[in-house]
Amino acid sequence: MKKTEIKLINGENAVVVEDSKIKMLKSENYNFVFDKYNGFFARFGKTQEDDGDPMIGLPEIADIEIDTACKQNCTFCYKSNNKDGEYMSLETYKNIFSKLPLSVTQVAFGITDIDSNPDMWDIFDYTRSKSVIPNVTINGSRMTSELYDRLAKTMGAVAVSVGTSYNKENSYNAIKELTDRGMKQVNIHDMICLENFDYTMQVMKDCKTDERLKNLNALVLLSLKTKGRAENRFHPLSQDKFNELCKYAIEENISIGFDSCSSHKFFKYLDSDKSLSDEYRNKMKECVEPCESSCYSSYIDVKGNYFPCSFTPGTENWKDGLDVLKCENFVDDIWNNEKTVKFRNKLIGCNRDCPLYKI
């Protein structure tokens, strides 16, 4: 195993240990284990029962946007992307990647269309060559057998978007193509809001009945953030409606997941459903990660600017990001920057519930 000593943001010594299968970070108060093959991840503090202090965490996942040109024109797109976007070159990506700390285990790639960045596959392959796992979300459009082969070979996980702006047949076919190639971590991403509640409920029923979804890993529910084209057009799902989705999924044995933005809503559901056993309720709570932005994850846009998360750009104190390309040391110049620390303190101060949007 390769061992590399690093410093945490509080000055504490840590060591990153990895081989082809496992990556671990070890220190007195902050530790994690990541399985590169199946995606298992566990973080703990002094003991395995201790969640640890998010104030001393490092980026474990980098969310990197590598293009913004999109033909989909979704009505709820929080980025307001259109066909006239731009893409990140391989050279720029390599520069950004070289700045990231060794704590990064995965890169979640922000792409639009599967063919919008000519350097996309080189970027994915480069990430793999550096023993970091690439993950991506696709919309199912313009896919070919060759593209499915490459995704299955390269990606740790693939999410396929569904929604009223997408072609559901394309999405479901994409899931079948990927799972038929042996991929275990294939998920559905469905943005939930008041306006598409019935649509989401139908997707849940499809998970039980559509043969193409029989090997789906999970239906991941992404809570609406009223930004971009979604602002003033869509409304957050009420707690009661959210509870209805959760209850149906659990009763029908449908595997579901959530973005971290939805964690507190899920906690409220667990506490409200008296039919759940205490053992089940506590087990589920252990599986839920509240917002990790600026604590354990970072977002870098197509221009190479850091923000706590992809919904932060343009919000108070984040009209502009921090230039990763010009930084000397990511932890010192970006992660420990006054703006990042201020956001981290605010997030932790509100129990890691979103400080920017009503979820």
C-alpha positions in Angstrom: 0.0 0.0 0.0 1.1 3.5 -0.8 1.3 5.9 2.2 1.4 9.7 2.0 1.5 12.1 5.0 -0.7 15.2 4.8 -1.9 17.9 7.1 -5.5 18.5 8.1 -6.9 22.1 8.2 -6.3 22.2 12.0 -2.7 21.3 11.6 -3.2 17.7 12.7 -1.1 15.0 11.0 -2.9 12.5 8.8 -1.8 9.7 6.4 -3.5 8.7 3.2 -3.1 4.9 2.5 -4.3 3.3 -0.7 -3.9 0.5 -3.2 -5.8 -0.5 -6.2 -8.9 -1.4 -4.2 -9.0 0.7 -1.0 -8.3 4.3 -0.1 -8.1 5.3 3.6 -7.4 8.5 5.5 -6.1 8.0 9.0 -5.6 10.5 11.8 -6.5 10.9 15.5 -9.9 12.7 14.9 -10.8 12.2 11.2 -10.8 8.9 9.4 -12.4 7.4 6.3 -12.4 4.2 4.3 -13.4 4.0 0.6 -13.8 0.9 -1.5 -13.0 1.8 -5.1 -14.8 -1.2 -6.5 -18.2 -1.1 -4.8 -18.4 2.6 -3.7 -18.6 1.7 0.1 -17.6 4.7 2.2 -17.4 5.1 5.9 -16.2 8.2 7.9 -15.5 8.3 11.6 -13.7 10.2 14.3 -11.7 8.9 17.3 -13.7 5.7 17.3 -15.9 4.1 14.7 -18.9 5.1 16.6 -17.9 8.8 16.5 -19.1 10.8 13.5 -16.1 13.2 13.8 -15.8 16.9 13.6 -16.8 18.4 10.2 -14.7 21.5 11.0 -11.5 19.5 10.3 -12.7 17.5 7.2 -11.2 17.6 3.8 -12.8 17.3 0.3 -13.6 13.7 -0.2 -15.7 14.3 -3.3 -15.0 16.9 -6.0 -18.0 18.0 -8.1 -16.5 19.3 -11.3 -18.5 20.9 -14.1 -16.8 20.2 -17.4 -19.4 21.6 -19.8 -22.5 23.8 -19.9 -23.7 23.5 -23.5 -27.0 21.6 -23.4 -29.7 21.0 -26.0 -32.2 19.6 -23.4 -33.5 23.0 -22.3 -35.2 21.6 -19.2 -37.8 23.9 -17.6 -36.3 23.3 -14.1 -32.6 23.7 -15.0 -31.0 25.6 -12.1 -28.1 26.4 -14.3 -30.2 27.8 -17.1 -28.0 26.0 -19.5 -28.5 26.3 -23.3 -26.8 25.2 -26.5 -24.4 28.1 -26.3 -22.4 26.9 -23.3 -18.7 26.1 -23.0 -16.5 23.2 -22.0 -13.4 22.5 -19.9 -10.4 21.3 -21.8 -8.3 18.3 -20.7 -5.4 20.6 -20.1 -7.5 22.8 -17.7 -8.8 19.8 -16.0 -5.4 18.4 -15.4 -4.3 21.7 -13.9 -7.3 21.7 -11.5 -6.9 18.0 -10.6 -3.2 18.6 -9.7 -4.4 21.2 -7.1 -6.8 18.8 -5.3 -5.8 17.2 -2.0 -5.1 13.5 -1.8 -8.3 13.1 0.3 -10.4 13.2 -2.9 -11.8 9.7 -3.6 -14.3 10.5 -6.4 -15.1 13.1 -9.0 -18.7 13.7 -9.7 -18.7 15.1 -13.3 -21.2 17.8 -14.2 -21.9 17.3 -17.9 -24.9 18.2 -20.0 -25.1 16.2 -23.3 -23.0 13.1 -23.7 -21.3 14.7 -26.8 -20.9 18.3 -25.6 -17.3 18.1 -24.5 -14.8 16.7 -27.0 -12.3 16.1 -24.2 -14.8 14.3 -22.0 -13.5 10.7 -22.3 -9.9 11.8 -22.0 -10.9 13.6 -18.8 -12.6 10.5 -17.5 -9.7 8.2 -18.4 -7.2 10.6 -16.8 -9.1 10.6 -13.6 -9.1 6.8 -13.5 -5.4 6.8 -14.2 -4.9 8.8 -11.0 -6.8 6.2 -8.9 -9.8 8.5 -8.4 -13.2 7.2 -9.4 -15.2 9.1 -12.0 -19.0 9.3 -11.7 -21.5 11.0 -14.1 -25.1 11.7 -14.7 -26.5 11.3 -18.2 -29.9 12.1 -19.8 -30.2 9.0 -22.0 -30.2 11.0 -25.3 -28.0 10.2 -28.3 -26.5 7.1 -26.7 -24.9 4.3 -28.6 -23.6 0.8 -27.8 -20.0 2.1 -27.9 -20.9 4.9 -25.4 -22.6 2.4 -23.1 -19.5 0.2 -23.3 -17.2 3.1 -22.4 -19.4 4.2 -19.5 -19.6 0.7 -18.0 -15.8 0.3 -18.3 -14.8 3.7 -16.9 -17.4 4.9 -14.4 -17.8 3.9 -10.8 -21.5 5.0 -10.9 -23.8 6.4 -13.5 -27.1 8.2 -12.8 -29.7 8.6 -15.4 -32.0 11.6 -15.2 -35.8 11.2 -15.5 -38.4 14.0 -15.5 -41.0 15.7 -17.5 -38.4 17.3 -19.7 -36.7 14.0 -20.6 -37.7 11.1 -22.8 -38.5 8.4 -20.2 -38.0 5.6 -22.8 -34.5 6.8 -23.4 -33.8 6.9 -19.7 -35.1 3.5 -19.0 -33.4 2.0 -22.0 -30.1 3.5 -20.8 -30.5 1.9 -17.4 -31.0 -1.5 -19.0 -28.0 -1.1 -21.3 -25.7 -0.2 -18.4 -27.0 -2.9 -16.0 -26.8 -5.5 -18.8 -23.1 -4.6 -19.0 -22.6 -5.5 -15.4 -22.8 -2.1 -13.7 -24.0 -2.3 -10.1 -24.1 1.4 -9.3 -26.7 2.6 -11.8 -29.3 5.0 -10.3 -32.2 7.2 -11.4 -32.0 10.9 -10.6 -35.5 12.5 -10.3 -35.9 16.1 -9.3 -38.9 16.3 -6.9 -41.3 19.2 -6.5 -45.0 19.9 -6.1 -45.6 20.0 -9.8 -44.1 16.6 -10.6 -45.3 14.6 -7.6 -47.6 12.3 -9.7 -44.7 11.8 -12.2 -42.4 10.7 -9.4 -45.0 8.4 -8.0 -45.3 6.8 -11.4 -41.5 6.3 -11.6 -41.7 4.5 -8.3 -44.4 2.2 -9.7 -42.3 1.7 -12.8 -39.4 0.5 -10.5 -41.7 -2.4 -9.5 -43.1 -3.2 -13.0 -40.7 -2.2 -15.8 -38.3 -5.0 -16.6 -35.7 -2.6 -17.7 -35.3 -1.4 -14.1 -35.0 -4.8 -12.5 -31.3 -4.3 -11.8 -31.5 -0.6 -10.8 -29.5 0.3 -7.7 -31.7 3.1 -6.4 -34.1 5.8 -7.3 -32.4 9.0 -6.0 -34.8 11.9 -5.2 -33.3 15.4 -5.7 -35.1 18.2 -3.9 -35.9 21.3 -5.9 -33.8 24.4 -5.5 -35.5 27.5 -6.8 -32.7 28.8 -9.0 -32.3 29.5 -12.7 -35.2 28.5 -14.8 -36.8 26.7 -11.8 -37.3 30.0 -10.0 -41.0 31.1 -9.8 -42.1 28.1 -11.8 -41.8 25.2 -9.4 -42.4 24.8 -5.7 -40.7 22.6 -3.1 -42.5 19.4 -2.2 -44.4 19.7 1.1 -43.3 17.5 4.0 -46.5 15.5 3.8 -46.0 14.7 0.1 -42.3 13.9 0.7 -43.5 11.5 3.5 -45.9 9.9 1.1 -43.1 9.1 -1.3 -40.9 7.7 1.4 -43.6 5.6 2.9 -44.6 4.1 -0.5 -41.0 3.2 -1.3 -40.4 1.5 2.0 -43.7 -0.4 2.0 -43.1 -1.5 -1.6 -39.4 -2.3 -1.0 -38.1 0.2 -3.6 -34.5 1.2 -3.0 -34.4 5.0 -2.7 -31.7 7.6 -2.0 -31.6 11.3 -1.6 -29.3 14.3 -2.3 -27.9 15.6 1.0 -30.1 18.6 0.6 -33.1 16.3 1.4 -31.6 14.8 4.6 -33.5 16.8 7.1 -36.8 16.1 5.4 -36.0 12.4 5.5 -35.1 12.7 9.2 -38.6 14.3 9.8 -40.2 11.5 7.9 -38.5 8.8 9.9 -39.6 10.5 13.2 -43.2 10.9 11.9 -43.8 7.3 10.7 -44.8 5.4 13.8 -45.1 2.2 11.9 -41.3 2.0 11.7 -39.3 0.2 14.4 -36.8 2.1 16.4 -34.1 -0.3 15.0 -35.0 0.5 11.4 -35.3 4.2 12.1 -31.9 4.4 13.7 -30.3 2.3 11.0 -31.7 4.7 8.3 -30.5 7.7 10.2 -27.0 6.3 10.2 -27.1 6.1 6.4 -28.1 9.7 5.8 -25.5 12.4 5.2 -26.6 16.0 5.8 -25.2 18.8 3.6 -21.4 18.2 3.2 -20.6 21.3 1.2 -17.4 23.0 2.4 -17.1 20.2 5.0 -16.4 17.1 2.8 -17.2 18.1 -0.8 -16.4 20.9 -3.1 -17.7 22.3 -6.4 -15.6 23.7 -9.2 -17.3 25.3 -12.2 -16.4 25.1 -15.9 -14.1 28.1 -15.6 -12.2 26.6 -12.7 -13.8 28.6 -9.8 -14.5 26.9 -6.5 -17.9 27.3 -4.7 -19.2 25.3 -1.7 -21.8 23.6 -4.0 -23.2 24.0 -7.4 -26.2 25.9 -6.1 -24.0 28.6 -4.5 -22.9 30.7 -7.5 -24.6 34.1 -7.5 -25.8 33.9 -3.9 -24.8 36.2 -1.0 -21.0 36.2 -0.5 -20.6 34.0 -3.6 -21.2 36.3 -6.5 -17.7 35.2 -7.5 -15.9 31.9 -6.7 -12.3 31.3 -5.7 -9.9 30.7 -8.6 -8.5 27.1 -8.3 -6.3 27.6 -11.3 -4.3 30.4 -9.6 -4.1 28.8 -6.1 -0.8 27.5 -4.8 -2.3 25.1 -2.3 -5.9 24.1 -2.4 -6.3 23.4 1.4 -4.6 26.7 2.4 -5.9 29.0 -0.4 -9.4 27.5 -1.1 -10.5 25.2 1.7 -9.2 27.4 4.4 -10.1 30.7 2.7 -12.1 33.1 4.8 -15.1 32.8 2.5 -15.2 29.1 2.7 -14.7 29.0 6.4 -17.5 31.5 6.9 -19.8 29.3 4.8 -18.7 26.2 6.7 -19.4 27.9 10.1 -22.8 29.0 8.9 -23.7 25.5 7.6 -22.6 23.8 10.8 -24.4 26.4 12.8 -27.7 25.5 11.3 -27.1 21.7 11.8 -25.9 21.3 8.2 -29.4 22.1 6.9 -29.3 24.2 3.7 -28.6 27.9 4.5 -29.5 29.1 1.0 -32.8 27.5 -0.1 -36.0 26.3 1.3 -35.9 22.6 0.6 
